[in-house]
């Protein structure tokens, strides 16, 4: 994740310790606990079931996978908590389709995990929002792909937009921190201004804008991915709209996700603008280290399979039914995928090898690179930096 609001506007945000550690500045004392020992944020796809059929779903599957039973899931939570994982993100499918989801969330909170939801929002009503608040869930991210026509098209469900936007209001009314999740494609990139208008009108405190990853149904719409010029123009627009919100007294947390060259691009823009914080931003990017697949980010699937991240679903590294997550993640074999990912800067190919920003990008997104090139260490086609910019 590239924190546009953090880096460009200098805002202190709750996830700073996860991204930048103790050295990221004067962090509030209650946040420092997360920076003591970097254990992974875990994305747990608790179910494959979903009430929608979104065009870009990375977790789409067929059949009826053998989902972890409640007691198995509770044991996984015990292990994650003991291992020291700071955040548990409950996703799907659609997490609220799973009957015991609130039981799992409540238990995870009781074990000291920071629990967040990634949801399409269509199943959240005022009663459920109140329960989410009572449990102590830290954040709910609701997927929005644009205004009503575009959103319903992507979600393949008429009326989805109305239900999702209603869920945002239910969460806000219940006192639950809520934000937007947007997947960028050629079909909805023109909706970004309207989405930022919505943030302003609805007083939504957070937005994450995801670059498309060619996984699940996302692989079927790879041709809709942004080209390099569109990525640059889009990032400039996001930066400009973030600043506009701040100038209006709305310090919204704005992040881009799954394309780590956004960081160097932002840094170079700040240099061009003569921004005095540019050097500080580069230090923060170096602390972050770029892509954290297989190190600071992990995924557990509905059937207990562990992956290096939630998108890389053809590269399993173990299963919690066979071995606890803490052992899979904490003690990988020397030549295993997890082991080599943790020194991926030694294995990248092409222009990444000589790129002067390798230490702040980390070679970008392996799942997308492999999907596009067939090579685990191929160049991620989403990198839009020119040879001149990267020092070739």
N, C-alpha and C positions, 0 to 999 in steps of 0.2 A: 504494500500500500504506500502511495505517495501522498503525504498530507499537504495538500495545497494551502489550506488555511494555516497549518503549522509553519510551513516553510516560507510561504510568501508573505503571510500576514503576521507571523511571529506569535501565534496563539498557543498558550499552554493547554494541552488536551489530555483527557483521561488515559489514553493509550500511549502517551509519550514514553513511559518506561519500557513498554514492550518493543517499541521501535528504535529507541535511541539510548536507553539505559540511563544510569545515574548522571552521566555527563551531559545530558541534554539541556541543562540549564537549571534554574531554580524551580524544581518540581515541588508541589505540595507534599508534605511529609507522608500523608496517607497513601500516596502513589508509589513511594519508593520501594515498598514491599515487592512489587512485581519485577524489579530490576536486579534482584539479588542473584538469581541463577536462571539463565534463559532456558526454560522448558517450553515445549511447543504449545501454541494455541491449537486446540483440537476442534476440527469441524466434524461433527457426528451426524451423518445422514441416517437418522433413526428409523426411517421407513422409506420404502420405494413407492408406496401408495401416494397418489395425488388426485385432487379433484379437478386439475387443469391439465392441459397438454401443451405446455409452452414450447415455442419454436426453438428456443436456444437452451433448453434444459440439458445440463451436463450429466445429470444422473438418471436420465430416462432409461428404462429397462423393460423387458418383457417377462412374462411368467410370474411366479409367486415365490420370490426369494425367502429363504428361511431366516426370518428376522429374529434378532436376539429377544428372548423372553424377558419379562420384567426383572426377574431375579438375576439373570445374566447381565442385564443392563446396569442394575444397581451395583453389581460386583465390579463392572468396568469403571463406574464412577468412583468407587472406593479406591481403585488402583490409580486413576488419573489424579485424584486428590492427594494421595500419598506420594505420588511421583512429583507433584509440584506444578502441574499444568495450571497456568493462571486463568485461562478462559476456555469455556466449553460453549461452542456455537452449535445449537441444535437446529438441524436442517432436514431436508428430505430428498425426494418427494416433498410432500407438505407435512411438516412436523405435527400440525394439529389434527391430522387424520389419525395419528396413532392414539389409541384410547388411553394409554397410561402416561402420556407425555407430561402432564402436570405433576404426576408423581415423581417422574425422573428429574424434572426441573427443580422441584422443591427439595429433593434429596441432594442434588448437586449443590444447591445454594447452602444447604445445611452443612455440607462438607467443606465449605470455604471457597468453592469455585465461583468465578464470575460467569454467570449464565446469560447468554444472549440467544435470540431467535432469529432465524432467517426464514421468512414466510411470504406467501403470496397475499396474505391478509384477508382473504375472502371468508374465512371462517371465524374471524374475530368480531364478536359483538360486545356490547357494554359489559355483560356479565363476565365473559372470558377476559376482557381487558382488566377488570377489577381483580380477578383471580391471579393474573400475571403480576399485577402490582403487589398483591398480598404475599405472593411467594418470594418476591425480592429479585425478580429478573432485572438485569441491569439495562437491557436494551432490546428493542424489537426492530429489525430491519425489514421493511415491506417493499416488495418489488413493484416498480412502476416503470413502464417502457415508453411512456409518452402520455399525451392526452387520450381521451376516451377511445377514439376510433383506432389509433395506432396501438394502444395498450391492449384492447380487446382482440385485435388482429394477432398480436404476438402471443397472447394467452389462449387464443383459439376458443374464446368463451365470451359471448355477448353478456354484458352486465358486470364483467370482472372489475372494470375500472371503478364503477360506483361502489362495489363492495370493498375494494382495497382502500379507496379514499375514505370511506366511512370508517374503516378499521383504524386509519391514522388518527381520525378525530376521537374515536373511542379510547385509544391509547393515551392521547394527550389529556383527555378529560379525566382519565383514571390516574394521571400522574406518572405514566410510564414513558421513559425516553424512547422516542420513535424516530426513525429516519428512512430515507429512500435508498433503494438499490436499483441501479439502472445499467442495463447491458447495452453497449454502444454498437450500432450497426448502421449501414447506409440508409436503412429504412426509417430509423428513428432519430438520427443525429440532428435533424432539423427541429426536433422537439425540445432540445436542451433549453433554449430560452424560455419556453413555456413551463418547463419543469422548474427552472429557477424562479419564475414568477409564482409558481405554486408554493415553493418553499417559503417565499416572502409572505404570500397571502395567508398561508396556513401556519406560519411561525414554526416551521419544521427545523429542528436544530442540527440535522446531519444528513449528508448525502454521500453515497459511494457510487462512483461511475466505473463500471467494469469494461475492460477491453474484452472482446469476444475470444473465447478459447474453443478450439475445434474438438470438443469432447461431447459424447452423447448426441443429442439432436443438434448441438452446436456445430458438429462436423458436417451436417447436412446443409447448413447455410453459410459455410465458410466464404462463399463468393460474396456475401453481404458484408464481410468485414471491411473496415475503413481502409482506404489506401493511405500512403504515407502523408500526402498533403492534407488529407482530411483529418488525420490524427493530429498534426501540428496545429491546424486551424482550430480543431475542437479543443485542444488543450489551452490554446490562447483564449478561447471563448470562456472556458471554465475558470481560468485565472481571472479574467476581466469581470465575470459575474460574481466571483467570490469577493473581489475587492469592492464591487458595487454594493454588495450586501453589508460589508463592514463599514463602508462609508455611510450607510443608512442606520448604523447602530445595531446590526444583526450579525454577531460573530458566529456564523454557521460553520460547523466542521465539514470540510469538503475534502474528499479523497478520491484519487484515481487508483484503480486496482488492476493487477495482472499485466502491467507493461512498465517495467522498471526504468526504461529510458525516459519516462516522463520526468524523473528526478533531474538528470543532466540537462534536459531541455529547459526545465524551469530555472535551473542554476544559470544557464547561458543567457536566458532572457533577463535575469536579474543583473548579470554583468553588463549587458547592453544598455540596460536602464540606469546603470550607475548606482544600483541599490547597495547601500552600505552593509547590508546583512548577507550579501552573496557569499562571502568567505565562511560565515557561520553556517549557512545552509549547506555548503559543501562538507563541512565537518559533520553535520547531522546525517547527511547522506552516507558518508563513510562509516559512521557508527552503525547505521541501519544495515549496510552491506548488501542491499538489494534483495533479490529473490531468496526466500527462506524455505523453499520446498525441501522437505526431508530433514530440516533442522528446527526452524522456529515455527513451522506449520506442519500439521499432520491431519490425516483424515481417517475416520473409522466408518465403515459402511454398515448398512442395516443387518448384514449377515456376519458382522464381526471382522471382515477383511480390513486390514490396515493398508493405507496408501500414503505415498510421500506428500500428496496434497489432494484436495477433493476433486480436481479435474483429471488427474492422471490415473484413470481407472483401469488401464490395461497393465499397470505396473504394481501388483500387490507385493507387500514386503512381509506379510504374516497375517495371522488371524488371532483375535483375542480369545477364541474358544480353544486354541491350542497352546497359547502362551500369553501371559499378561502383556498389556500394551507397554508397560514400563520396561519389560525385558526386551521386547521387540525394538523399541525405540532407543533404549539406553545402552544396549549391548549388541550392536550390529556386527556381523562377521566382517573381517577386514576388507574383503573384496565385494561386499554386498552393495546393492544399489544405494542404501542409506549411507554407507561409508563413503562411497565415491561422490555422492551428492554433497557431502559436507566438505569436500575439497574440489568442487566443480570448476573452480577457476583454473585448475590444472588440466581440465579435459575439454573445455570449449574449443570450437573450431572457427575457421573463417575469420571474418573481421573482428570477432570478439577477442581473439588472441592478443592483438595489438591495440585494442581500444583503450584509450586513456581513462575511460570511465568504468572499466571492468570491475574495479573494487567497489563501486557504488551501485552497480546494476546486478552483478553476480551472474551475468550470462543470460539474463531475462528468463522467459518462461519455458521450461523444458517440455511440458506437455504439448504446447502449441508448436514448438520447434520440431518435435518428433512427428506430430501429426502432419506437418507441412512438408517435411523433408525425408521422413522415414529413418532419420538418424537421431539417436538419443542426444548427441552433442552437436546437432546441426544448429545453424543460425536461426533464431526466432524471426520469422518474417514480419512481425509487428514492430521491430526496431526501425524507426524512421530517421535516425541520426545519419547525417551524411559522412562520407569518408573524411572530409575536411574537419567536421565537428569532432570526430572521434580521434583525430590525429594521425590518419593514414597518409 
